[in-house]
């Protein structure tokens, strides 16, 4: 897995408006778009989820500014528990 500080720099650039591929290229990180993965509950797959972006093994999702930070954190915790990868939520202007 990539250096977490490089992933954080990519996420910061994306939050400022850079396109994911451009931000990843600046750090030399691999990325994939529209990745389908299984979400799990109690160790069993329950549904598939299509992630808009996966950056260096991290699921990247977007929350607009209208979503309260506490709600975004709850979603992050829920998704992180269901997916077999780190989940990052990037704020995005509504």
PLY file of the C-alpha trace (Angstrom):
ply
format ascii 1.0
element vertex 94
property float x
property float y
property float z
element edge 93
property int vertex1
property int vertex2
end_header
0.00 0.00 0.00
1.17 3.53 -0.75
2.56 6.01 1.75
-0.45 7.45 3.59
0.96 10.97 3.41
1.01 10.74 -0.40
-2.63 9.59 -0.35
-3.52 12.50 1.95
-1.83 14.96 -0.41
-3.83 13.54 -3.33
-7.07 13.83 -1.34
-6.23 17.44 -0.44
-5.66 18.28 -4.12
-8.92 16.58 -5.11
-10.78 18.53 -2.40
-9.37 21.72 -3.94
-10.75 20.78 -7.36
-8.03 18.75 -9.08
-9.17 15.73 -11.05
-8.33 12.42 -9.38
-6.04 11.20 -12.19
-4.12 14.49 -12.20
-3.72 14.49 -8.42
-2.57 10.85 -8.46
-0.06 11.53 -11.22
1.48 14.32 -9.13
2.29 11.74 -6.43
2.92 8.75 -8.68
-0.04 6.84 -7.22
-2.12 4.22 -8.99
-5.85 4.84 -9.39
-8.90 3.04 -10.75
-12.34 4.39 -11.63
-15.73 2.71 -11.09
-14.45 -0.25 -9.07
-17.02 -2.83 -7.97
-16.34 -4.48 -4.59
-18.32 -6.57 -2.13
-19.63 -4.96 1.04
-19.68 -7.31 4.03
-21.74 -7.60 7.19
-20.79 -10.02 9.92
-18.10 -11.45 7.65
-20.47 -12.26 4.79
-20.90 -10.40 1.50
-24.27 -8.63 1.42
-24.12 -6.46 -1.68
-21.82 -5.00 -4.28
-20.79 -1.37 -4.17
-19.37 0.61 -7.07
-16.72 3.01 -5.84
-16.18 6.07 -8.02
-12.42 6.00 -7.37
-9.85 3.79 -5.68
-6.53 5.52 -5.07
-3.62 3.35 -3.98
-5.99 0.87 -2.36
-8.15 3.53 -0.66
-11.82 3.94 -1.56
-12.47 7.60 -2.33
-16.00 8.93 -1.92
-17.35 12.46 -2.04
-19.64 14.34 0.37
-20.99 17.75 -0.51
-20.70 20.58 1.99
-24.38 20.23 2.87
-23.59 16.94 4.66
-22.72 17.56 8.30
-19.22 16.47 9.30
-20.63 14.15 11.94
-22.83 12.43 9.35
-19.86 12.06 6.99
-17.83 10.49 9.80
-20.63 8.03 10.58
-20.79 7.06 6.91
-17.02 6.67 6.84
-17.08 4.34 9.84
-19.94 2.30 8.39
-18.30 1.91 4.98
-14.88 1.17 6.45
-16.45 -1.67 8.44
-18.19 -3.05 5.33
-15.33 -2.75 2.84
-12.00 -4.51 2.92
-10.07 -1.29 2.32
-9.57 2.14 3.87
-12.34 4.61 3.03
-11.72 8.33 2.51
-14.46 10.93 2.18
-13.51 14.09 0.33
-15.62 17.21 0.92
-16.92 18.79 -2.26
-18.78 22.04 -2.78
-22.51 21.59 -3.38
0 1
1 2
2 3
3 4
4 5
5 6
6 7
7 8
8 9
9 10
10 11
11 12
12 13
13 14
14 15
15 16
16 17
17 18
18 19
19 20
20 21
21 22
22 23
23 24
24 25
25 26
26 27
27 28
28 29
29 30
30 31
31 32
32 33
33 34
34 35
35 36
36 37
37 38
38 39
39 40
40 41
41 42
42 43
43 44
44 45
45 46
46 47
47 48
48 49
49 50
50 51
51 52
52 53
53 54
54 55
55 56
56 57
57 58
58 59
59 60
60 61
61 62
62 63
63 64
64 65
65 66
66 67
67 68
68 69
69 70
70 71
71 72
72 73
73 74
74 75
75 76
76 77
77 78
78 79
79 80
80 81
81 82
82 83
83 84
84 85
85 86
86 87
87 88
88 89
89 90
90 91
91 92
92 93
